[in-house]
Amino acid sequence: MGRADARRARQGSARRAGKNEKKSGIGRFFTWKKILGAVLGVCLLGILGFIGLYLYVDVPAGNKEAKLQSNVFKYADGSVMARVGQVNRETVPLSRIPKDVQHTFVAAENKTFYQDSGVDLKGTLRGVLNTLSGKGKQGGSTITQQYVKNYYLSQEQTVSRKLQEIVISLKVDQKLPKDDILAGYINTSFYGRGAYGIQAAAQAYYGVDSDKLTVAQGAYLASLLQAPNQYDWAIATDAGKKLVQERWAYTLNNMVEMKWLSPAERAKLTFPVPKPPKPLPGASGQASYIIAAAKQELFAQGVDENEFEAGGWTVTLGIEKNRQKALEAAVKRKLADDLAPDRRPVDRDVQLGATSVDPKTGYVVALYGGAGYPKHYTNNATRSDYQPASTFKPIILASAMENHAVTQNNTPINPNTIYDGTNRRPVVGGTKPFAPPNEDERSYGPITVQTATNNSVNSVFAQMGADVGLDQVKKTAVSLGMNGGKMDVQPAMTLGTMGASPMQMAGVYATFDNHGDKVTPTLVKKAVQSKDGSDKDIPLKNPIGDQVLSRTTADTVTSVLTGVVNDGTASDAVKNTAYKAAGKTGTSDDNKSAWFVGYTPKLVTAVGMFGESPKGGAQVTLKGAGGGGRVNGGGYPAKVWADYTENALGDGTGADFDLDTDMGAAVPPPTTPTPTHSAPASPTPTHSAPVSPTPTGSPTDGGSGRPSGRPTPTGTGTAGPPNGGTNGTGGTTGTGGNTGTGGTNGTGGGTGTGGTPGGGDATGGNALPNFGG
């Protein structure tokens, strides 16, 4: 080999050596072994990182927002009155969701739900890649993952949130039963129309509770979750309607595939078009008053206010929808339509409250609180700052009979007992001087308690209160449900000068109607708290309590009060109705309030009309309201009562009072008088004399100015009562008659004995305002 060949050989070797050296340098970094090792290292780091993340991330407490629920208030028939709360959600347990409906959600969203570990790795990886690449919302999450996202996390789309979702889903799947996870998912998901959870959705789309959903309806609700607004039938485009129908069919076909639905059943199902959307029922109008009062009732029975306001309560009320509408309509027809606040300033001062009670159950079936929020926030049905006036008088009679009280001459007090109805007659035997005026300064002379009740005669009941004892009268009033804290033991209490609410007075008269068994007007029939996946019934007090009056006493009062509607101060508005009724009117000091509390065998309703200045809320007179003069209980209140009662009773107008008594207006008068036991010197009959009676004085109707149909008896007296109060058998000219002690002349009668001074000039009461019936 020549030198040239040798040189070329050396150059070739050098070139080959250079190539080998370059290859070896790259190979140091990209050998198959190193690549595989790097991949395995990354995987190992990922596994270690995930293990660390698994150990580090705990299952957090649920979001407050996810726990928020509305409180639902229902009418007695179960229909919704209002949903109140920040979120329209009512969590329900799976026991209130039909099994087939539960399966629709699994079939629509996650067919492997009952078998998987809570995470779909393939779907989750796709979701992570979508998020990283900016393609928007991920897909492929399991029911467990969606529940975790709804309940534990937020809706943000980040990789870190997605990794948290995976870890927490695995832990939740290990910690909770599948049914709990499914219930959580169904209750926390958003369905559109402002509805969170299946109960709110069932009401929003089909107007039913969740336990009444069909499998077809459930499949629609399950389909909604993919795109609630796009699939809402009421606002969906044609394309959206087509898509949701396809989704609905897909769900049901999956149920057939999973043996949850037979092919024959599937073939019968048709798409259930949802109802048009309605505004969420809220606390407006009368509902605002009813709900506020119901809440206070629950709090008084031990329900924690903070716990209640957190939501999740279903409160069923005694309010009956048809009767509630009837009461509102009666107020409009008989009062509101007569008012002209733009022309008559006094009409701006008019407020009315009413409470209607079923006397057998004690539940409030209708309530009127005023014009509604925000026009008037005070509930006129429960306010107790106005005087009940003469509606208090039956309580005095009840106390007299229950305590076997007697008059000043030891005559037992009952409806037939005769009292002196002279105007401004000084009370005998009282704790303080007291001589109240009768309405319009009318004098009646000797009259029975029945007539005095019909005409709401103040002088008679002022004396009766003293005969019974004011402490005993108060005790009876409190036992019937009145507030003793608003009742001063003073002679004027006999005129109803304490504060009372229509609801309280309805309870008093309902107790009369219920034969003496205590009735506490109650709004809430049932309260259920949905919490931690279960329903808890809250124990509530029975509105019907112990017997507080004997049946004879209660029934006798009812018998007497039938005379008020047939012959007395309420007869113009209530007489000749298709139903039997009893009641009492009341008109307070300076006409600041006017009342009618009335009842039938099946319904008790108290109506109070109040004068309230719209500027500051001061109590003002009602005089001139509606374009008339004085407003009496027999006017607007009785008219509202009568209109409402007729419509509220419907076909139930034919019932009679079942009375265990032989006294009062509801009992036919005896053919012969039966005298009551009395002091030997002054026999006093309890029944009217058999001769034709002639009224004394100028009897007037306390509410309408019409004379009573039960005039006072006359006759020839033999001896007057030694201490006044009641009259003997003698009439106006009999010895010791109406001029006995406490009579008009205060001398015991012309020649009568036992009279003591105390006539019309006695002190303590002549300057009293003119209270009426």
Buried (B, 14 or more C-beta within 10 A) or exposed (E): EEEEEEEEEEEEEEEEEEEEEEEEEEEEEEEEEEEEEEEEEEEEEEEEEEEEBEEEBEBEEEBEBBBBBBBBBBBBEEEBBBBBBEBBBBBBBBEBBBEBBBBBBBBBBBBEBEEBEBBBEEBBEBBBEBBEEEEEEBEBBBBBBBBBBBBBBEEEBEEEBBBBBBBBBBBBBEEBEBBBBBBBBBBBBBBBBBBBBBBBBBBBBBEBBBEEBBBBBBBBBBBBBBBBEBBBBEEBEEEBBEBBBEBBBBBBBBBBEEEBBEEEBBEEBEBBEBBEBEEBBBBEBBBBBBBBBBBBBBEEBEBEEEEBEBBBBBBBBBBBBEBBBBBBEBBEBBBBEBBEEEEBEBBBBBBBBBBBBBBBBBBBBBBBBBBBBEEBBBBBBBBBBBBBBBBBBBBBBBBBBBBEBBBBBBBBBBBBBBBBBBBBBBBBBBEEBBBBBBBBEBBBBBBBBBBBBBBBBBBBBBBBBBBBBBEBBBBBBBBBBBBEEBBEEBBBBBBBBBBBBBBBBBBBBBBBBBBBBBBBBBBBBBBBBBBEBEBEEBEBBEBBBEEBBBBBBBBBBBBBBBBBBBBBBBBBBBEEBEBBBBBBBBBBBBBBBBBBBBBBBBBBBBBBBBBBEBEEEEBBBBBBBBEEEBBBBBBBBBBBBBBBBBBBBEEEBEEEBEBBBBBBBBBEEBEEBEEBEBBEBBBBBBBBBBEEBEBBBBBBBBBBBBBBBBBBBBBEBBBBBBBBBBBBBBBBBBBBBBBBBBBBBBBBBEEBEBBBEBBBEBEBBBEBBBBBB
